[in-house]
Amino acid sequence: MENSKKYSEMNEHELRSEIGSLMEKARKAEQMGMINEFAVYQRKALMAKSYMIDPKTITKGEIYRIEGDEGVFFHVDYLKGRFAWGYRLGGERAEEALPIAMLQSVKKGL
């Protein structure tokens, strides 16, 4: 079932359904050894999750954990759409954008 709606046009129920469908496709792709397809479905699901998060919950200047990258932290400089732009701590401070669903509050995890 291909969805013709943009994530920004979907309500929460539709987004949850889309995420479930994408995760099932990712699971099947992984089982079949189709690693590239698996990664695409996971990334799409992550973007759909980003539309379920209010960007106002991400604070500029704050530091967040990166989901799926243990021990790595991200400093948010600014937001643009559903992406947080900033840099990883401890690296070369190269600017990059991460979907906001990848960010976890450091304060909650302590």
Secondary structure as the mmCIF struct_conf table of DSSP 4:
data_model
#
loop_
_struct_conf.conf_type_id
_struct_conf.id
_struct_conf.beg_label_comp_id
_struct_conf.beg_label_asym_id
_struct_conf.beg_label_seq_id
_struct_conf.end_label_comp_id
_struct_conf.end_label_asym_id
_struct_conf.end_label_seq_id
BEND BEND1 LYS A 5 LYS A 5
HELX_RH_3T_P HELX_RH_3T_P1 TYR A 7 GLU A 9
HELX_RH_AL_P HELX_RH_AL_P1 GLU A 12 GLN A 31
TURN_TY1_P TURN_TY1_P1 MET A 32 GLY A 33
HELX_RH_AL_P HELX_RH_AL_P2 ILE A 35 SER A 50
TURN_TY1_P TURN_TY1_P2 TYR A 51 MET A 52
BEND BEND2 ILE A 53 ILE A 53
HELX_RH_3T_P HELX_RH_3T_P2 PRO A 55 THR A 57
BEND BEND3 ILE A 58 ILE A 58
HELX_LH_PP_P HELX_LH_PP_P1 THR A 59 THR A 59
TURN_TY1_P TURN_TY1_P3 LYS A 60 GLY A 61
STRN STRN1 ILE A 63 ILE A 66
TURN_TY1_P TURN_TY1_P4 GLU A 67 GLY A 68
BEND BEND4 ASP A 69 ASP A 69
TURN_TY1_P TURN_TY1_P5 GLU A 70 GLY A 71
STRN STRN2 PHE A 73 LYS A 80
TURN_TY1_P TURN_TY1_P6 GLY A 81 ARG A 82
STRN STRN3 PHE A 83 ARG A 88
TURN_TY1_P TURN_TY1_P7 LEU A 89 GLU A 92
STRN STRN4 GLU A 96 PRO A 99
HELX_RH_3T_P HELX_RH_3T_P3 ILE A 100 MET A 102
STRN STRN5 LEU A 103 SER A 105
TURN_TY1_P TURN_TY1_P8 VAL A 106 GLY A 109
#
